[in-house]
Amino acid sequence: MLQEDPRAALRRIARERGESLAGLSRFIGRNDAYLQQFVTRGSPTRLEAEDRGRLAAYLRIDEALLGGPAISLPQPEDMVEVRRLNIEAAAGLGRMVDGEYAVGRFRFERFWLRQISNAQPEELSIITFVGDSMAPTINDGDDGLVDQSAAGRRLRDGIYVLRQDETLMVKRLAVPPRAGTISIISDNPAYPSWPDSPADSIDILGRVVWIGRKLN
């Protein structure tokens, strides 16, 4: 199937959206006749990348319709699956956990996932956080991608899923210079933090590397 000429596409889309070419020209910071000349005279022969991008975003269309590079969608072999676990980690006072099992799977683009974590897919999991002790960083009901391979590596500052006294929680950890201690921090000041706690009092289950949330 032949792709529609960018000039014809712009004329058609502007007409369908009730937009004038003059108004769109002003929107991208050009004189009123700019897009009219592009559509009718082919001058300029191609839209500049910045103009094309702003128009595509405003009109909510694929930039390729206006002469931009075609976007190649990920193929099945480019996708990887990550387990979603039944676990809810408390961003509050803590929750008890009897066990874990997969209740579903998320599919991620392999390249995107590699930008988030160097862990293998089987070392990652999605869990849900409940409570507000880590707000505004983590809100009640947020899903988080947890790198479980981090449990076996040298601890560094960050947000972790941890178990303390058989209770599962998510907290920010800060590693002070003094060996053998760790600070367990709630981002929400309404909840307590525990500076200089014994490092061996907690069991690290994984590092939180990405948060997904529903916008209300």
N, C-alpha and C positions, 0 to 999 in steps of 0.2 A: 504494500500500500504506500503510495507516494505521500510524503509529508507536505502539508499545506505551506505555501509560501509565507514567510514571516509577515510581509506587508499585508497580504490578504487576511492572515490570521488576526493581526492587530485590528484591522478595520472591522472584521466580523465580531470579535470579542467586545470591542468598544461599543458597537451598535447593540449587541445583546445585553450588555450591562448598563446601557443608558448613559454612557460616558462620551463626552466630546473629545476629539483629538486635541483640540486647543486646551481643554482643561487638563488632559493628561500631560501635555507638553509643559504646562505651568507646574504641574505636580513634580516633574523631574527637574525643574529649574531651567527650562528652555523657553524660547520665545513661542508665542501662540502657534506659529505656522510650522514649527519644527517637525512634528509627527505627521502633519498633513503632507508636507513635502516628502517625507520618508515613504508614505503610503502611495502617493500619486506619482512622484517623480523619481523615486529611488535614490533620493539624496537626503541623508547619507546612504550609502549602499548597505551598511550594517549599523545597527544600534550599538553604541558603546556598552561595555559590560556592566558598568554601574547603572546606566539608564535602563538597560534591559532587566537587570536584577530588581530594581525598584518597581518597575512596571509589573513584572511577574508576581512579586510579593503583594502588591496592591490589588491586582486583578485575580490573585489566587490561581495562577496557572503555572504549568511547567515552563521554565525558562526556555526550553528547547523550541517551544512554539514561536518564540520571537527571534529564533536564530542562534540560541545558546547551545552549549554542548548537551547532548542527550544524556540522561541519567540512566545508568545501567543498574537495574534492581538486583539485589543479592540472589544468587541461585541456591537451590537446596543444599548443595555441597558447601556453601559459604556460611551456613547456619549451624549453630550448636545448641544443645539443650542443657538447661540448668534445672535441677530439681527444686520444686517448691515443697518445703517441709511443713508438717503440721505444727511446728513449734511457734509459740508466741513468746518473744523475749520482752521482759518488762522494762519500759521506760518509766518506771514508777518505783514502788517499794519491793518488787520482786514477785516471781511466779515459780511455782513448783513444776517440774517436768518429769513425767513418768517414762517417756521414751520418744523416739522420733521415727517418722516414716514419711515417705513422699506422698503428697496428695495431688500432685500435678507437675507440669513442667513448663518453663518459659523457654521460648526460642529467641536467641540473640544472634546478630550478625557477628561472625568470628572476628572480623577486623575491629569492630566497635568494642567488643568485649576485651580484646587485647589492649585497648587503650585504657581500660578500667583496671585490669589486673593481669598479672603474668601467670596466675594459677591456671591449672588445667580445669576444664568444665566440671569434671567429677569432684574437684576440690572446692567448688562453689555451690552455694545454695541460696534460695530466697526464703526469708522468714518475715513474719509480721510483728511489728512492735506495738505494744499497748501501754497507755499511760503518757504522761506529759513531763516527766522529770528531765527529759533531754530536749524539751522545746526551747527555742524554736528550731534547733538543728534537726531533731526527729520529732514528729508529731504523732499523736495517737492514731493508729490505723495505717501508718506508713509501712510499705514493704521495703526491705533492705537486702542488698546483695552482700553475702558474707563470704569472705575468703578464709576457708578453714585451714588452708596451708600455712597461714600466718601463725597458727597456734604453735607450730614447731620451730618458728624462727625467733631470732632475738627481738625482744619486745621494744617497741618504740612508741612515741606519743601518737595517740589516735583514738578512735572510737571502736570498742570491742564488745562482742558478746561474751559474757563470762558467767561462770558459776561460782557462787560463794555460799557455803553452808547449804548445798543442794538446791539453791535458788538461782534461777536463770535471770539475768538482767543485761541491759545494754548501758554502758557507761563510757565516759571519756577517761582514758588513762594517761597519766603524765609520769614519765620515768625521771625521778630526780637523780642528781649526781651520786647521792649516797646509795651504795649497793645494798640490796636486800629489802628496799622499801619501794612503795608505789603509791601514787595519789589517785584515788577513785573519785571522779568528779561528775556531778549532775550539772548540765548546762543551765537548767532552770534554777535560779537562786532560791526558789521556794522549797527546794528539796536539799537534804544534807549531802555533803561531800566528806570524804575520809582521806585527809592528807597523811602521808607517811605511814600507810598501812603495810603490814608484812607482805612481801611479794608472794610468799608461799601460801597465803590465805585465799588465793583465788585460782581458779582453773580457767585458762583462756581457751575459748572454743573457736574463735575466729575474729577477723577484723572486718568491720563494716566499710565497704569500699564504694557503695552507691546507694542512693535512696530514691524510691519512686513514690509519688503520692498523688492522690486525687485532689483536684482543686474544687473548692466549694463555691 
